[in-house]
Amino acid sequence: MRHWLMKSEPSEFSIDDLAHAKHQIVPWFGVRNYQARNFMWRQMSLGDLAFFYHSSCPEPGIAGIVSICRPAYADETQFDPDGKYYDPKASREAPRWFNVDVHLVKKTRLISLAELRSYPQLAGMRVLQRGNRLSITPVDPREWAFIQSRLNSHDVR
């Protein structure tokens, strides 16, 4: 099993939106970066876990945990000529973009970006690196375990 961090702007789709979705399952659509796409398409597997991260908002951070419940398949939004994520170079015979389905495992307390940065144990985490704009990144097993320990702790720090 691998671990991931998946970013979403809460104004576009939030952890609360997922909590209210039918069966708490949604496709993770709209990824238009090849490296992030390749993580979903070639590396994510059923049962992998990911931190659901709110980005581009007043207080970015980890807001929950999701599991990968359907492996990569063609992202339908690339075929909609009226849609935000349309790609005229994509075809059903040769799709360019893929998504996975995610299922809500649990909402968590928000672990803010500032809090993540405050832990030396997470200094190498990709989401904390300067210039990182990827919407999906792998999470090292040690980083995953450390963040889980912070979520399971009753201490705020």
Stockholm file with secondary structure:
# STOCKHOLM 1.0

chainA/1-157         MRHWLMKSEPSEFSIDDLAHAKHQIVPWFGVRNYQARNFMWRQMSLGDLAFFYHSSCPEPGIAGIVSICRPAYADETQFDPDGKYYDPKASREAPRWFNVDVHLVKKTRLISLAELRSYPQLAGMRVLQRGNRLSITPVDPREWAFIQSRLNSHDVR
#=GR chainA/1-157 SS CCEEEEEECTTTSCHHHHHHSGGGEEECCCCCCHHHHHIIIIICCTTCEEEEEECSSSSCEEEEEEEEEEEEEECGGGGCTTSTTCCTTCCSSSCCCEEEEEEEEEEEEEEEHHHHHHCGGGTTCGGGSTTCCCSEEEECHHHHHHHHHHHHCSSCC
#=GC SS_cons         CCEEEEEECTTTSCHHHHHHSGGGEEECCCCCCHHHHHIIIIICCTTCEEEEEECSSSSCEEEEEEEEEEEEEECGGGGCTTSTTCCTTCCSSSCCCEEEEEEEEEEEEEEEHHHHHHCGGGTTCGGGSTTCCCSEEEECHHHHHHHHHHHHCSSCC
//
